[in-house]
Amino acid sequence: MTDRELLSKDEQAFRVSLMDALSSHREEIHRLREEVAVLQAENLSLIAENRSLNAKVEALVARLEGG
C-alpha cells in the first residue's frame, strides 16, 4: 500500500469518526432541547403557583392586620 493510499484510508477513518461524533452531538443537543422545554414548562407552572401562594399570604397578612 502506498503512502497516498494509507493517507486516504486514514482520512476516511477520520471523516467517519467526525461524522459519528457529529451525529452523537446532534442527538445530545436534541435531547437537551427537549429537556429545556420540559424545564421551562415546569418553571412556568412554579411561577404561577408562587404567585398564587404570594396572593394568599398577602390576604392572610391583610386579615391579621385588619383584625
LINRACOR-V830039 format. One record per residue. N is the residue number from 0. RES is the residue in three letters. BURIAL is I if it has 16 or more other ideal C-beta (glycine too) atoms within 10 Angstrom, else O. D_CENTER is the distance of its C-alpha to the mean C-alpha in Angstrom with 2 decimals. Layout:
BEGIN
N | RES | BURIAL | D_CENTER
N | RES | BURIAL | D_CENTER
END
This chain:
BEGIN
0 | MET | O | 47.29
1 | THR | O | 47.38
2 | ASP | O | 45.16
3 | ARG | O | 43.82
4 | GLU | O | 42.96
5 | LEU | O | 41.26
6 | LEU | O | 39.22
7 | SER | O | 38.29
8 | LYS | O | 37.20
9 | ASP | O | 35.16
10 | GLU | O | 33.56
11 | GLN | O | 32.76
12 | ALA | O | 31.24
13 | PHE | O | 29.18
14 | ARG | O | 27.95
15 | VAL | O | 27.08
16 | SER | O | 25.14
17 | LEU | O | 23.24
18 | MET | O | 22.52
19 | ASP | O | 21.29
20 | ALA | O | 18.96
21 | LEU | O | 17.72
22 | SER | O | 17.22
23 | SER | O | 15.35
24 | HIS | O | 12.98
25 | ARG | O | 12.60
26 | GLU | O | 11.84
27 | GLU | O | 9.17
28 | ILE | O | 7.57
29 | HIS | O | 8.26
30 | ARG | O | 6.94
31 | LEU | O | 3.35
32 | ARG | O | 4.33
33 | GLU | O | 6.14
34 | GLU | O | 4.44
35 | VAL | O | 3.58
36 | ALA | O | 7.06
37 | VAL | O | 8.43
38 | LEU | O | 7.89
39 | GLN | O | 9.40
40 | ALA | O | 12.11
41 | GLU | O | 12.87
42 | ASN | O | 13.14
43 | LEU | O | 15.53
44 | SER | O | 17.44
45 | LEU | O | 17.89
46 | ILE | O | 19.04
47 | ALA | O | 21.57
48 | GLU | O | 22.72
49 | ASN | O | 23.18
50 | ARG | O | 25.24
51 | SER | O | 27.30
52 | LEU | O | 28.02
53 | ASN | O | 28.96
54 | ALA | O | 31.35
55 | LYS | O | 32.90
56 | VAL | O | 33.39
57 | GLU | O | 35.02
58 | ALA | O | 37.26
59 | LEU | O | 38.30
60 | VAL | O | 39.05
61 | ALA | O | 41.09
62 | ARG | O | 43.01
63 | LEU | O | 43.76
64 | GLU | O | 44.91
65 | GLY | O | 46.95
66 | GLY | O | 48.37
END
